[in-house]
Amino acid sequence: MYEILARTAYGDVTRGEVGIDRLLSEEVFSAAYPLHEILFQYWARWGSWYRYQPLDHIRDYFGEKIALYFAWLGFYTGWLLPASVIGTLVFLFGFWTIKTDVPAQELCNSDIIMCPLCNICSHWNLSSICTTYKVGLLFDNGGTAFFSVFMALWSVAFLEFWKRTSSTLTHRWDCSQYQEAERLRRILTGCTVIILMMHRTQSKYEDMFILKVFVFQFINFYSSPIYITFFKGRFVGYPGHYNSLFGIRNEDCGPAGCLIELAQELLVIMVGKQLINNVQEFIGPKLKAWWQVRKAREEEEEEKEPLLPWETDYQLLMCEGLFSEYLEMVLQFGFITIFVAACPLAPLFALFNNWLEVRLDAHKFVGG
């Protein structure tokens, strides 16, 4: 139905008077949408978590862009399952390593006195870092190297198989030339005259906007893990001759090493940040929908007429697009591939998060 509405001419084709999107942009209609009851019942409900996503129906309801997003999110979540299993086994292997690791036993029973860590620090006993060292073995043990190689191969295989799945879906949905078709439609509607941010098409503008935001988010989120991984503790010096920069001594890792600090950083991101994002995605739309329904009920009381189903759906919140969802998942993919050696549980936390993400995003589109 959407394809018919999007491609049907209502006026002069040479002037770009084609499709429901043009009518919406000219405010001839205030909204155009299908009714949501069927998809909500079989897809967006929390009780439907075990079902496969009805991608063809999602495409029929919302178009190819949204359907491809949910296809990618479901495909990515499914591929996280083997990575989560292997990562969890590597983490559990760390408990066995703690019991059998000879250096850990020697360190915990040591009476060696170490040099001060700074000019004003006192001497310290090597056994004082016993607990921290054992915790580090949970994340850095004999299985870490194997898991790193596995995740490198996993990421390459994931991308290649997704290309195949994506090609299959775009061929089935006849949208392989979507970008070129969109450019042509934009040209017909006069986008060669009215340009956006000095870009010739909306697609070009969106591409450059995505690139700029991703570069900013990359620096914002990855700078700290990259600093801990490659720079922190590398240029400290040694007791009696510590290096400094602009009069400030270079930062050193803790006695147990930098890897445990990187693991803590990833746990904060993969658990804390994702939990906060999910809470915001769940509570924010609920509050906005409640306020919008409240205002609609006040108008309904004035009119004293019951709302029809399509009028009820009209009160749902307007979708703000998929950019933030894509950005969140791309950043997550970077964390579980680049820094996964420091935290084998990262794919497991990503799996749980994405399972919630599918439900939250589905409910956002269908349930308001």
C-alpha positions in Angstrom: 0.0 0.0 0.0 2.8 2.4 0.9 4.5 1.7 -2.4 1.4 2.5 -4.3 0.9 5.8 -2.4 4.6 6.7 -2.7 4.6 6.2 -6.5 1.2 7.4 -7.6 1.1 10.8 -9.4 -1.5 13.3 -8.3 -0.5 16.1 -10.6 2.2 17.0 -13.1 5.0 14.4 -13.0 7.5 16.8 -14.5 7.0 19.1 -11.6 7.5 16.2 -9.1 3.9 16.0 -8.0 4.3 12.3 -7.1 3.7 10.4 -3.9 2.2 10.7 -0.5 5.5 12.1 0.9 5.2 15.2 -1.3 1.7 15.7 -0.1 2.8 15.4 3.5 5.7 17.8 3.0 3.3 20.4 1.5 0.9 19.8 4.4 -2.0 18.7 2.3 -2.3 15.8 4.7 -1.2 15.9 8.3 -0.2 12.2 8.5 -0.3 8.9 6.6 0.1 5.6 8.4 -1.4 2.1 8.6 -3.3 0.9 11.6 -1.1 -0.8 14.2 -3.2 -3.4 15.9 -1.9 -6.5 14.0 1.8 -5.7 14.3 1.4 -4.8 18.0 -0.3 -8.2 18.7 2.3 -10.4 16.9 5.5 -8.4 17.1 5.7 -5.4 19.5 4.2 -7.1 22.6 6.7 -8.2 25.3 5.2 -11.6 25.2 6.3 -12.0 21.6 10.0 -11.9 22.4 10.5 -15.5 21.2 9.0 -15.1 17.8 10.8 -14.3 14.6 10.3 -10.7 13.4 7.7 -10.4 10.6 10.0 -8.4 8.4 7.8 -8.5 5.3 4.9 -7.1 7.3 7.2 -4.5 8.9 8.2 -3.5 5.4 4.6 -3.3 4.3 3.7 -1.1 7.2 6.7 1.2 7.5 8.8 0.9 4.3 12.2 -0.5 3.5 14.4 1.7 5.7 12.7 0.7 8.9 12.4 -3.0 7.9 16.1 -3.1 7.0 16.9 -1.6 10.4 15.0 -4.3 12.3 16.4 -7.0 9.9 19.9 -5.8 10.7 19.2 -5.6 14.5 17.7 -9.1 14.6 20.6 -10.5 12.5 23.2 -8.9 14.7 21.5 -10.0 17.9 21.3 -13.6 16.6 25.0 -13.6 15.8 25.8 -12.3 19.3 24.6 -15.6 20.7 27.7 -17.7 19.8 30.1 -14.9 20.8 28.3 -14.6 24.2 28.6 -18.4 24.8 32.3 -18.4 24.1 32.9 -15.2 26.0 31.1 -16.6 29.1 33.1 -19.8 28.9 36.4 -17.8 28.8 35.2 -15.8 31.8 34.3 -18.9 33.8 37.7 -20.4 32.8 39.2 -17.5 34.7 37.8 -18.9 38.0 39.7 -22.1 37.4 42.8 -20.1 36.5 42.6 -18.3 39.9 42.8 -21.6 41.7 45.7 -23.0 39.6 47.7 -20.0 38.6 51.2 -20.3 40.2 52.1 -16.6 39.9 48.9 -15.7 41.7 49.7 -18.0 44.6 53.3 -16.7 44.9 52.1 -13.1 44.7 49.5 -13.6 47.4 52.0 -15.3 49.7 54.8 -12.8 49.0 56.6 -10.8 51.6 58.4 -8.6 49.0 58.5 -4.9 49.7 58.1 -2.7 46.6 59.5 0.7 45.9 57.2 3.7 46.3 54.9 4.5 43.4 55.5 8.3 43.7 57.8 10.8 45.3 55.7 11.1 48.4 54.4 7.5 48.6 55.7 4.9 51.1 56.9 1.4 50.4 54.2 -1.3 49.9 53.9 -5.0 50.1 53.5 -6.9 46.9 50.8 -9.2 48.4 48.5 -6.1 48.8 47.4 -6.4 45.2 46.4 -10.1 45.5 42.7 -9.5 45.2 43.1 -7.1 42.2 45.4 -9.5 40.5 43.0 -12.4 40.9 40.1 -10.3 39.5 42.2 -9.5 36.5 42.6 -13.2 35.8 38.9 -13.4 35.2 39.3 -11.2 32.2 42.9 -11.9 31.2 43.7 -15.7 31.2 44.7 -18.4 28.9 41.5 -18.2 26.9 41.8 -14.5 26.2 44.0 -14.9 23.2 41.8 -17.6 21.7 38.7 -15.4 22.3 40.4 -12.4 20.6 41.1 -14.5 17.5 37.6 -15.9 17.6 36.0 -12.4 17.7 38.2 -11.2 14.9 37.0 -14.0 12.7 33.5 -13.5 14.0 33.4 -9.9 13.0 34.6 -10.6 9.5 32.1 -13.5 9.0 29.3 -11.4 10.5 29.9 -8.5 8.0 30.1 -10.9 5.0 27.0 -12.9 6.0 25.1 -9.6 6.6 26.0 -8.4 3.1 24.5 -11.6 1.8 21.3 -11.3 3.9 21.0 -7.6 3.0 21.3 -8.3 -0.7 18.7 -11.0 -0.4 16.3 -8.6 1.3 16.9 -5.7 -1.0 16.3 -8.0 -4.0 13.1 -9.4 -2.5 11.8 -6.0 -1.6 13.0 -4.4 -4.9 15.0 -1.6 -3.2 18.5 -2.3 -4.4 18.5 1.0 -6.3 16.8 2.9 -3.4 19.4 5.6 -3.1 19.4 6.4 -6.8 15.6 6.3 -6.9 15.5 8.7 -4.0 17.9 11.0 -5.7 15.9 11.1 -8.9 12.7 11.8 -6.9 14.4 14.6 -5.0 15.6 16.1 -8.3 12.1 16.0 -9.7 10.7 17.7 -6.6 13.1 20.6 -7.0 16.0 19.7 -4.7 18.5 20.9 -7.4 17.3 24.4 -6.6 16.8 24.3 -2.8 19.9 22.8 -1.4 20.5 21.6 2.2 23.8 22.6 3.9 25.4 22.9 0.5 24.7 19.3 -0.3 22.8 18.4 -3.5 20.4 15.8 -2.1 18.9 14.8 1.2 20.8 11.5 1.0 24.1 13.4 0.6 23.2 15.7 3.5 22.3 12.8 5.7 25.5 10.9 4.8 27.7 13.9 5.8 25.6 14.5 8.9 26.0 10.9 10.0 29.8 11.0 9.3 30.2 14.2 11.4 28.2 12.9 14.3 29.9 9.5 14.2 33.3 11.1 14.3 32.3 13.1 17.3 30.8 10.1 19.1 33.8 8.0 18.2 36.2 10.5 19.9 33.8 10.9 22.8 33.3 7.2 23.6 36.5 5.6 22.3 39.1 8.1 23.4 39.3 6.8 27.0 39.5 3.1 26.1 42.2 3.8 23.5 44.2 5.9 26.0 44.1 3.1 28.6 44.9 0.5 26.0 47.8 2.1 24.1 49.1 5.1 26.1 48.5 4.9 29.9 51.4 3.6 31.8 53.7 3.4 28.7 55.8 6.5 29.4 56.0 6.6 33.2 59.7 6.0 33.8 61.1 4.2 36.9 61.6 5.0 40.6 63.9 7.9 41.0 63.4 9.1 37.4 59.7 9.4 36.6 58.8 11.1 33.3 56.6 14.2 33.3 54.8 16.3 30.8 54.4 20.1 31.4 55.5 19.5 34.9 52.9 16.8 35.6 54.0 13.2 36.1 52.7 10.8 33.4 49.8 8.7 34.6 50.5 5.1 35.5 48.2 2.0 35.7 47.3 0.4 38.9 49.6 -2.3 40.4 47.5 -5.0 38.7 48.0 -3.5 35.3 45.9 -1.5 32.8 43.7 -4.4 31.6 41.6 -4.4 34.7 41.0 -0.7 34.3 39.9 -1.2 30.7 37.6 -4.0 31.8 36.0 -1.7 34.4 35.6 0.9 31.6 33.9 -1.5 29.4 31.6 -2.8 32.2 30.5 0.8 32.9 29.7 1.3 29.2 28.2 -2.1 28.4 26.1 -2.3 31.6 25.6 1.2 33.0 25.3 3.3 29.9 23.1 0.8 28.0 20.9 0.4 31.1 20.4 4.1 31.3 19.7 4.4 27.6 17.1 1.6 27.8 15.4 3.3 30.8 15.3 6.6 28.9 13.9 4.9 25.8 11.2 3.2 27.9 10.2 6.0 30.2 10.6 9.0 27.8 8.1 7.9 25.2 5.7 6.7 27.9 5.7 10.2 29.5 5.3 11.9 26.1 2.5 9.6 25.1 0.7 10.1 28.4 0.8 13.9 28.0 -0.3 13.7 24.4 -3.2 11.3 25.2 -4.2 13.6 28.1 -4.5 16.6 25.8 -6.4 14.5 23.3 -8.9 13.4 26.0 -9.5 16.9 26.9 -10.4 17.7 23.3 -12.5 14.6 23.1 -14.5 15.6 26.2 -15.2 18.9 24.5 -16.4 17.2 21.3 -18.1 14.4 23.2 -17.5 11.9 20.4 -15.6 8.6 20.7 -12.4 8.3 18.7 -12.2 6.0 15.8 -9.2 3.5 15.5 -7.2 5.7 13.0 -7.9 8.7 15.2 -6.5 6.9 18.2 -3.3 5.9 16.2 -3.0 9.6 15.2 -2.4 10.4 18.8 0.7 8.2 18.9 4.1 9.9 19.0 5.8 10.8 15.8 8.9 8.6 15.1 12.1 10.7 15.3 14.0 8.4 12.9 16.5 5.6 13.2 19.8 7.6 13.3 20.2 7.4 17.1 19.4 3.6 17.1 21.9 2.9 14.3 24.6 5.0 16.1 24.1 3.2 19.4 24.4 -0.2 17.7 27.5 0.8 15.7 29.3 2.1 18.8 28.4 -1.1 20.6 29.7 -3.2 17.7 33.0 -1.3 18.0 33.3 -2.0 21.7 32.7 -5.8 21.4 35.2 -6.2 18.5 38.0 -3.7 19.3 38.2 -4.1 23.1 36.5 -7.4 23.7 39.8 -9.0 24.9 39.6 -6.9 28.1 36.0 -8.0 28.8 34.8 -11.4 27.5 31.3 -10.7 28.9 30.8 -7.7 26.6 29.0 -9.8 23.9 26.7 -11.3 26.6 25.7 -7.8 27.9 25.2 -6.7 24.2 22.9 -9.6 23.6 20.7 -8.8 26.6 20.7 -5.1 25.6 19.8 -5.9 22.0 16.9 -8.2 23.0 15.5 -5.3 25.0 16.3 -2.9 22.1 14.2 -4.9 19.6 11.2 -4.8 21.9 11.6 -1.1 22.9 12.0 0.0 19.2 9.1 -2.1 18.1 6.9 -0.7 20.8 8.1 2.8 19.9 7.0 2.4 16.3 3.7 0.5 17.0 2.6 1.3 20.5 3.6 4.9 20.7 
